[in-house]
C-alpha cells in the first residue's frame, strides 16, 4: 500500500502527484462513519470486479458528502508507478 496526494491549492494533474510518507486526517464522527462505509463499498466492489476494479471516489459514493471533506480515491494496487490523475 502506498499513498499519494496533491498539495492544497495546486491544480491536480499527473505532474502534481506526490507520494506521502504519512497521512494525518482531522475528523469528526460523521466523517469517520462515512469513511468506514466508503472503505467497505470499495472492498466489496474490488472483490466483485476482481482484476477489472480500477478506482472509486469518496465524493461519488458518499451519501452524506460535505464540501469541506477531501475526496479520497481508492485505487487497485499497481506496480511501482504512481497513479495517473483520476
The 8 nearest C-alpha neighbors of each residue, nearest first, counted from 0:
[[1, 2, 76, 77, 75, 74, 3, 79],
 [0, 2, 3, 18, 19, 76, 20, 81],
 [3, 1, 19, 18, 0, 4, 20, 21],
 [4, 2, 18, 19, 17, 16, 1, 5],
 [3, 5, 17, 16, 18, 6, 19, 2],
 [4, 6, 16, 15, 17, 7, 11, 9],
 [5, 7, 9, 8, 4, 15, 17, 16],
 [6, 8, 9, 5, 10, 4, 11, 69],
 [7, 9, 6, 10, 5, 11, 15, 4],
 [10, 8, 7, 6, 11, 5, 15, 12],
 [11, 9, 12, 8, 15, 5, 6, 7],
 [10, 12, 15, 9, 5, 84, 13, 16],
 [13, 11, 15, 14, 84, 10, 16, 83],
 [12, 14, 84, 83, 15, 16, 11, 82],
 [15, 13, 12, 16, 11, 84, 17, 83],
 [16, 14, 12, 13, 11, 5, 17, 10],
 [17, 15, 5, 4, 14, 13, 3, 18],
 [18, 16, 3, 4, 19, 5, 15, 6],
 [19, 17, 3, 2, 4, 20, 16, 1],
 [20, 18, 3, 2, 21, 17, 4, 22],
 [21, 19, 18, 22, 2, 1, 3, 17],
 [20, 22, 19, 23, 2, 18, 1, 3],
 [21, 23, 24, 19, 20, 2, 3, 4],
 [22, 24, 25, 21, 26, 20, 19, 2],
 [25, 23, 26, 22, 69, 31, 27, 30],
 [24, 26, 23, 27, 30, 31, 68, 22],
 [27, 25, 30, 24, 31, 28, 29, 68],
 [26, 28, 30, 29, 31, 25, 32, 24],
 [29, 27, 31, 30, 32, 26, 33, 34],
 [28, 30, 32, 31, 27, 33, 26, 63],
 [31, 29, 33, 28, 27, 32, 26, 34],
 [30, 32, 34, 28, 33, 29, 35, 27],
 [33, 31, 35, 29, 34, 30, 28, 36],
 [32, 34, 30, 36, 35, 31, 37, 29],
 [35, 33, 31, 37, 36, 32, 30, 38],
 [36, 34, 32, 38, 33, 37, 31, 39],
 [35, 37, 39, 33, 34, 38, 40, 32],
 [38, 36, 34, 40, 39, 35, 33, 41],
 [39, 37, 41, 35, 40, 36, 34, 42],
 [38, 40, 42, 36, 37, 41, 43, 35],
 [39, 41, 37, 43, 38, 42, 44, 36],
 [42, 40, 44, 38, 39, 43, 45, 37],
 [43, 41, 45, 39, 44, 40, 38, 46],
 [42, 44, 46, 40, 41, 45, 47, 39],
 [45, 43, 41, 47, 42, 46, 48, 40],
 [44, 46, 42, 48, 52, 47, 43, 49],
 [47, 45, 43, 49, 44, 48, 42, 52],
 [46, 48, 44, 45, 49, 43, 52, 42],
 [49, 47, 52, 51, 45, 46, 44, 50],
 [50, 48, 46, 51, 45, 52, 47, 44],
 [49, 51, 52, 48, 53, 45, 75, 46],
 [50, 52, 48, 49, 53, 45, 47, 75],
 [53, 51, 48, 45, 50, 49, 54, 75],
 [52, 54, 75, 74, 51, 55, 50, 45],
 [55, 53, 74, 73, 75, 52, 72, 56],
 [54, 56, 73, 72, 57, 74, 41, 53],
 [57, 55, 72, 59, 58, 71, 70, 60],
 [56, 58, 71, 60, 59, 70, 61, 72],
 [57, 59, 61, 56, 70, 60, 64, 71],
 [60, 58, 56, 57, 61, 55, 62, 64],
 [61, 59, 57, 58, 62, 56, 37, 55],
 [60, 62, 64, 58, 63, 57, 59, 33],
 [61, 63, 64, 60, 33, 59, 58, 65],
 [62, 64, 61, 65, 33, 29, 30, 58],
 [65, 63, 61, 62, 58, 66, 68, 33],
 [66, 64, 67, 68, 63, 58, 69, 30],
 [65, 67, 68, 64, 69, 58, 70, 63],
 [66, 68, 65, 69, 64, 70, 30, 58],
 [69, 67, 66, 65, 70, 64, 30, 58],
 [70, 68, 71, 67, 66, 58, 57, 65],
 [69, 71, 57, 58, 68, 72, 56, 59],
 [72, 70, 57, 56, 69, 73, 58, 55],
 [71, 73, 56, 55, 57, 74, 70, 54],
 [72, 74, 54, 55, 71, 56, 75, 41],
 [75, 73, 54, 53, 72, 76, 55, 52],
 [74, 76, 53, 77, 54, 52, 73, 45],
 [75, 77, 74, 0, 78, 1, 53, 73],
 [78, 76, 75, 79, 80, 82, 81, 74],
 [77, 79, 80, 76, 81, 82, 75, 1],
 [78, 80, 77, 81, 76, 82, 1, 0],
 [81, 79, 78, 82, 77, 83, 76, 1],
 [80, 82, 83, 79, 3, 18, 16, 77],
 [83, 81, 84, 80, 13, 85, 77, 3],
 [82, 84, 13, 85, 81, 12, 16, 14],
 [83, 85, 13, 12, 82, 11, 16, 14],
 [84, 83, 82, 72, 54, 12, 13, 56]]
